[in-house]
Amino acid sequence: MTDYETLADLRRRLETGEETTAGYLGTLRERFEATEPEIEAFLDEADRWGRLETVAAEREARFREDRRPALFGVPVGVKDIFHVDGFETEAGSDVPPEALSGLESAAVTALNEAGAFVLGKTVTTEFAYFEPGPTRNPHDTDHTPGGSSSGSAAAVAAGLCPLALGSQTIGSVNRPAAFCGVVGVKPSYGRIPIGGVMPVAPSVDHVGYFTRDVHDAELAAGVLYDEWRAGFDPETRPTIGAVTGPYLEQASETGRDHFEDHVRRLREAGFDVERLDLFPNIETINRRHNRLVAAETALSHDEWFPAYGDRYAEQTRELIVDGRDLDVGSLADARAGRSSLREAVHEAIEGAAVDVIVSPSAPGPAPEGLESTGDPVMNLPWTHAGLPTVTLPASRTDDGLPIGLQCTARFGADEWLLGWCESLSAALGGSATAA
């Protein structure tokens, strides 16, 4: 097992001259060529290392040593629904890339301006829905890494990059983060600009990202978020609300057992923990969100599907056909449910006087096989409400598969949440589980 460098470690070494960009690229290339053929986190690229040598030289010339920006020299994986200048966008599909092209993602542009460079496009499920790609879980290659941000989560877990971009429409950041044993951040809806990302369901699409620990997540937030309040440090420990009720019952017995152990460990670490019976109508919430995703995906593919529908995987095709049949009133009801659910969660937070709600990041560990990316049901209500959520690596099964803890706060409280997650993560073990 290997403890790979964090974003903060790499940044320090590059700043102090302990490591050069060219030297690090050589180390990274050796690791990549040893690991990537088995994990398949990235799309193939004809001359990846020649391109990266050119980019590294450009960064060195552009940013003098005394003026190097926050993420100088940091390699980043980018999910292949983000448009990146100089790269095709395939979106895990058989649709011609020229039909899917678009302006560069605002998040990618921000990373480039901060001195980072794109290591490559990472594998996504088809159109960021459920049809799996080839990526394997670095902890056990017989298991899924989750999805739809499969390659990004696996790349960070395998030490191929300390930061990777993903997106979440149901559970595509928080779930693969849990399965791969890394930190996964889904912001409050809209706080990371989504321009230049292929839409799935725009009312609930979020740009998110993966890192190896919470400190790295905070460093990345300063670049990716709109109006991030850097240096925020909560003065007090958060009071925790631990979920119970029908929502929790969606998790497997293994998932619930690990969750109760996480709650016990937080109590033993000195956190006040209250139990919250949230989402008694979870089946209604699930149904509403899935209707919304189907209808808006159909609208998003209004141009591509008529021309290339025969190239879509069956379950993606079924989603779009179902979405086309949804009436306007049902779509309006589904969209209206987002704000009412957010208000209900806020009322629960205020009523119980808690700061952070904790829940399982997935029903259990990563399922065996690559036919499914797992079930996003534990992530769905938080995504529907647009609330900020962070997955923390929290434990392992007897077989060594990671289990994550999902942490949620009020809408817009992203700085508070990441600050609080520092102490929560320390109580749970601190950083990514080595793969």
C-alpha positions in Angstrom: 0.0 0.0 0.0 1.3 3.5 -0.8 0.6 6.9 0.7 0.8 9.2 -2.4 1.6 12.9 -2.2 -1.2 15.3 -1.5 -1.8 18.4 -3.4 -0.3 20.4 -0.5 2.8 18.2 -0.4 3.4 18.6 -4.1 2.8 22.4 -4.0 5.3 22.8 -1.2 8.0 20.7 -2.9 7.6 22.7 -6.2 7.6 26.0 -4.3 10.8 25.2 -2.4 12.6 23.7 -5.3 12.8 20.3 -3.7 11.0 19.1 -6.8 11.0 20.5 -10.4 8.1 20.2 -12.7 10.1 18.2 -15.2 11.3 15.9 -12.4 7.8 15.3 -11.0 6.5 14.6 -14.5 9.1 11.8 -14.8 8.0 10.3 -11.5 4.4 10.6 -12.5 5.0 9.0 -15.8 6.5 5.9 -14.2 3.6 5.6 -11.8 1.1 6.2 -14.6 2.6 3.6 -16.9 2.7 1.0 -14.1 -0.9 1.7 -12.9 -3.1 3.1 -15.6 -3.2 -0.1 -17.8 -4.9 -1.9 -15.0 -7.1 0.9 -13.6 -8.1 2.6 -16.9 -9.0 5.9 -15.3 -8.0 8.0 -18.3 -8.9 8.2 -22.0 -6.0 7.2 -24.3 -3.9 10.0 -25.6 -1.3 9.6 -28.4 1.5 11.8 -27.0 0.4 12.6 -23.5 4.0 13.0 -22.1 5.2 15.1 -25.0 2.2 17.4 -24.5 2.8 17.6 -20.8 6.5 18.5 -21.3 5.5 21.4 -23.5 2.8 22.5 -21.0 5.3 22.3 -18.1 7.8 24.5 -20.0 5.1 27.0 -20.8 4.1 27.2 -17.1 7.7 27.6 -16.1 8.1 30.5 -18.6 4.8 32.1 -17.7 5.1 32.0 -13.9 8.3 33.2 -12.4 9.4 31.5 -9.1 8.3 34.5 -7.0 4.9 34.8 -8.7 3.7 31.2 -8.9 0.0 30.8 -8.4 -1.8 28.5 -6.0 -1.8 25.3 -8.0 1.4 25.7 -10.0 2.6 22.4 -11.5 -0.4 20.4 -10.1 -1.7 17.7 -12.5 -5.5 17.5 -12.7 -7.8 14.8 -14.1 -10.8 16.2 -15.9 -14.0 14.2 -16.4 -14.9 13.7 -20.1 -18.0 15.8 -20.0 -16.0 19.0 -19.4 -14.9 20.8 -22.5 -11.1 21.4 -22.6 -9.4 23.4 -25.3 -7.2 21.0 -27.4 -9.2 17.9 -26.3 -12.2 16.1 -27.8 -15.2 15.5 -25.6 -16.6 12.0 -26.0 -18.7 11.8 -22.8 -18.3 8.0 -22.7 -20.4 7.6 -25.8 -20.2 6.6 -29.4 -21.5 9.9 -30.6 -19.0 11.7 -32.9 -16.9 14.1 -30.7 -17.4 16.9 -33.2 -21.1 16.8 -32.5 -20.4 17.3 -28.7 -17.9 20.1 -28.9 -18.2 23.3 -26.8 -16.4 26.2 -25.1 -13.9 25.3 -22.5 -15.2 24.7 -19.0 -14.9 27.6 -16.6 -13.5 25.3 -13.9 -10.8 24.1 -16.3 -9.9 27.6 -17.2 -9.7 28.6 -13.6 -7.3 25.6 -12.9 -5.1 26.6 -15.8 -5.0 30.2 -14.6 -3.9 28.9 -11.2 -1.0 27.1 -12.8 -2.4 23.5 -12.9 -2.3 21.4 -16.0 -4.6 18.8 -17.4 -3.1 15.4 -17.1 -5.9 14.0 -19.3 -9.5 13.4 -19.7 -10.9 10.8 -17.2 -13.5 8.1 -18.0 -17.1 8.9 -17.4 -20.2 6.6 -17.7 -22.1 7.3 -20.9 -23.3 10.9 -20.8 -22.7 10.9 -17.0 -25.6 8.5 -16.4 -25.3 4.8 -15.5 -23.7 2.9 -18.5 -20.3 2.0 -17.1 -16.9 2.6 -18.7 -13.8 0.3 -18.3 -12.4 1.9 -15.1 -11.7 -0.4 -12.2 -11.5 0.3 -8.4 -7.8 0.7 -7.4 -8.5 -1.0 -4.1 -9.8 -4.2 -5.8 -9.9 -4.2 -9.5 -12.8 -6.8 -9.5 -15.0 -4.0 -8.1 -16.6 -0.8 -9.6 -15.1 2.6 -8.7 -18.6 4.0 -8.8 -19.9 6.6 -11.3 -20.4 8.6 -13.2 -17.1 10.3 -12.3 -15.4 6.9 -12.4 -12.1 7.8 -13.8 -11.6 10.9 -11.6 -12.2 9.1 -8.3 -10.0 6.2 -9.4 -7.2 8.5 -10.6 -6.9 10.3 -7.2 -7.1 7.0 -5.3 -4.4 5.5 -7.5 -2.1 8.5 -7.0 -2.2 9.5 -10.6 -3.2 13.0 -9.7 -4.0 14.8 -6.4 -7.0 16.6 -7.8 -9.7 15.6 -10.3 -12.9 17.2 -11.6 -16.2 15.4 -11.5 -19.9 16.2 -11.7 -23.0 15.1 -9.8 -26.6 15.0 -10.9 -27.6 12.2 -8.4 -24.5 10.8 -6.7 -21.7 10.9 -9.2 -19.1 12.5 -6.8 -20.0 11.4 -3.3 -20.6 7.7 -4.2 -17.3 7.1 -6.2 -15.4 9.0 -3.5 -16.7 6.6 -1.0 -16.0 3.5 -3.1 -12.4 4.7 -3.9 -11.5 6.0 -0.4 -10.9 9.6 -1.3 -12.5 13.0 -0.4 -15.4 14.0 -2.7 -16.8 17.6 -2.7 -20.2 18.5 -4.1 -20.8 22.2 -3.5 -24.0 24.1 -2.9 -25.8 24.3 -6.2 -24.2 26.9 -8.4 -21.2 27.8 -6.3 -18.8 26.3 -8.8 -19.6 27.6 -12.3 -20.9 24.8 -14.6 -20.3 26.6 -17.9 -18.6 24.4 -20.4 -19.8 21.2 -18.9 -22.2 19.0 -21.0 -25.6 19.1 -19.3 -27.4 16.2 -17.9 -30.2 17.8 -15.8 -29.3 21.4 -15.4 -31.6 22.0 -12.4 -29.5 19.6 -10.4 -26.2 19.4 -12.2 -23.2 20.2 -9.9 -19.5 20.5 -10.6 -17.5 18.7 -7.9 -14.0 17.4 -7.3 -11.9 14.8 -5.6 -8.8 15.1 -3.4 -6.8 12.9 -1.0 -7.7 14.9 2.1 -9.8 17.8 3.4 -6.9 20.3 3.4 -6.4 19.7 -0.3 -10.1 20.1 -0.9 -9.9 23.6 0.8 -6.9 24.6 -1.4 -8.8 23.6 -4.5 -11.9 25.4 -3.4 -10.0 28.7 -3.4 -9.6 28.3 -7.1 -12.8 26.6 -8.2 -15.5 28.3 -6.1 -17.0 31.7 -6.9 -16.2 34.1 -4.0 -14.5 31.5 -1.8 -13.8 32.9 1.7 -10.2 31.7 2.1 -8.8 31.0 5.5 -12.1 30.4 7.1 -11.7 28.4 10.3 -14.7 27.5 12.5 -14.1 28.5 16.0 -16.1 25.7 17.6 -16.6 22.0 17.0 -19.8 21.2 15.1 -22.7 19.5 16.6 -23.6 16.5 14.5 -26.9 15.3 13.3 -26.8 11.5 12.5 -29.6 10.3 10.2 -32.0 7.6 11.1 -35.4 6.5 9.7 -36.5 5.3 6.3 -33.7 7.1 4.5 -31.0 5.3 6.5 -32.9 2.0 5.9 -32.0 2.2 2.2 -28.4 1.3 3.2 -27.3 -2.3 3.4 -26.7 -4.0 6.8 -23.0 -3.6 6.2 -23.4 0.1 5.3 -25.5 0.7 8.4 -23.1 -1.1 10.7 -20.2 1.0 9.5 -22.2 4.1 9.8 -23.1 3.4 13.4 -19.4 2.8 14.0 -18.6 6.1 12.5 -21.1 7.8 14.8 -19.7 6.0 17.8 -16.1 7.1 16.9 -17.3 10.7 16.5 -18.9 10.6 20.0 -15.8 9.1 21.5 -13.8 11.9 19.9 -15.9 14.4 21.8 -18.5 15.5 19.3 -22.1 16.0 20.4 -24.3 13.8 18.2 -28.1 14.1 17.9 -30.2 11.6 15.9 -32.3 13.1 13.0 -35.2 11.2 11.5 -35.1 12.9 8.1 -37.0 12.2 4.9 -39.9 10.0 6.0 -41.1 10.5 2.4 -37.9 9.4 0.9 -39.6 7.3 -1.8 -41.5 10.4 -3.0 -38.2 12.4 -3.1 -36.5 9.7 -5.0 -39.3 9.4 -7.5 -39.5 13.2 -8.0 -35.7 13.6 -8.5 -35.6 10.7 -11.0 -38.5 12.2 -13.0 -36.7 15.5 -13.1 -33.4 13.9 -14.3 -35.3 12.0 -17.0 -37.2 15.0 -18.3 -34.2 17.4 -18.3 -31.9 14.8 -19.9 -34.3 14.4 -22.7 -34.3 18.2 -23.2 -30.5 18.3 -23.0 -30.2 15.6 -25.7 -32.9 17.2 -27.9 -30.3 17.8 -30.7 -28.1 14.7 -30.3 -30.6 11.9 -29.7 -32.7 12.3 -32.9 -29.4 12.1 -34.9 -27.5 9.5 -33.0 -30.0 7.7 -30.7 -29.1 4.3 -32.2 -25.6 4.8 -30.8 -26.8 5.3 -27.2 -26.6 2.5 -24.6 -30.0 1.0 -23.8 -30.4 2.4 -20.3 -29.5 5.9 -21.4 -31.9 5.6 -24.4 -34.7 4.4 -22.0 -34.1 7.4 -19.7 -34.5 9.8 -22.6 -37.6 8.1 -24.0 -39.2 8.1 -20.5 -38.2 11.8 -20.1 -39.9 12.8 -23.3 -43.2 11.3 -22.0 -43.2 13.4 -18.8 -45.8 16.1 -18.8 -45.1 19.7 -18.1 -46.9 19.7 -14.8 -44.9 16.8 -13.4 -41.7 18.5 -14.4 -42.8 21.7 -12.8 -43.7 19.8 -9.6 -40.3 18.1 -9.6 -38.4 21.4 -9.9 -40.5 23.0 -7.2 -39.6 20.1 -4.9 -36.0 21.2 -4.7 -36.6 24.4 -2.7 -39.2 22.8 -0.4 -36.8 20.0 0.4 -34.0 22.4 1.1 -36.3 24.4 3.5 -37.3 21.1 5.2 -33.6 20.2 5.8 -32.9 23.7 7.1 -35.8 23.5 9.5 -34.5 20.1 10.8 -31.0 21.6 11.3 -32.4 24.6 13.2 -34.8 22.5 15.2 -32.2 20.0 16.4 -29.5 22.8 16.7 -27.0 20.8 14.6 -24.3 22.1 12.2 -23.4 19.0 10.1 -25.7 16.1 9.1 -23.8 12.8 8.6 -25.1 9.9 6.6 -23.7 6.9 4.6 -22.1 8.0 1.3 -23.4 4.8 -0.3 -25.5 1.9 0.7 -22.4 -0.2 1.3 -18.9 -0.8 -0.2 -18.3 -0.9 -3.9 -20.2 -3.7 -5.6 -18.3 -6.5 -7.2 -18.2 -6.4 -11.0 -18.2 -3.6 -13.6 -21.7 -4.0 -14.8 -23.0 -1.4 -12.4 -21.6 1.7 -10.7 -23.7 1.2 -7.6 -26.8 2.9 -6.2 -26.8 6.7 -5.6 -29.8 6.6 -3.4 -27.9 7.9 -0.3 -26.8 11.0 -2.2 -30.0 11.8 -4.0 -31.9 13.9 -1.5 -28.9 16.2 -0.8 -28.4 16.7 -4.5 -32.1 17.4 -5.1 -31.9 20.1 -2.4 -28.7 21.5 -3.8 -27.0 21.3 -0.4 -23.2 21.0 0.0 -21.9 17.5 0.7 -18.5 16.1 1.4 -17.6 12.4 1.4 -14.8 11.5 3.9 -12.9 8.3 3.9 -14.0 6.7 7.2 -13.4 2.9 7.4 -12.8 -0.3 5.5 -14.5 -3.6 5.2 -12.8 -6.8 6.3 -11.9 -7.2 2.6 -10.2 -3.8 2.4 -12.9 -1.9 0.5 -13.3 1.7 1.6 -16.5 3.0 3.3 -17.3 6.8 3.3 -19.1 9.2 5.5 -21.2 11.8 3.9 -21.3 15.3 5.6 -23.9 17.9 4.7 -24.6 21.5 5.8 -26.9 24.4 5.1 -27.1 25.8 1.6 -24.2 28.2 1.0 -22.3 27.0 4.1 -19.5 25.4 2.1 -16.7 27.1 3.9 -18.1 26.1 7.3 -18.6 22.5 6.1 -15.0 22.0 4.8 -13.7 23.7 7.9 -15.7 21.3 10.1 -14.7 18.4 8.0 -11.1 18.9 9.0 -11.9 17.9 12.6 -14.4 15.2 11.5 -11.8 13.7 9.2 -9.1 13.7 11.9 -11.5 11.8 14.2 -12.1 9.2 11.4 -8.5 8.7 10.3 -7.5 11.8 8.4 -7.1 11.2 4.7 -7.5 8.9 1.7 -7.1 5.2 2.2 -4.1 4.0 0.3 -4.7 1.9 -2.8 
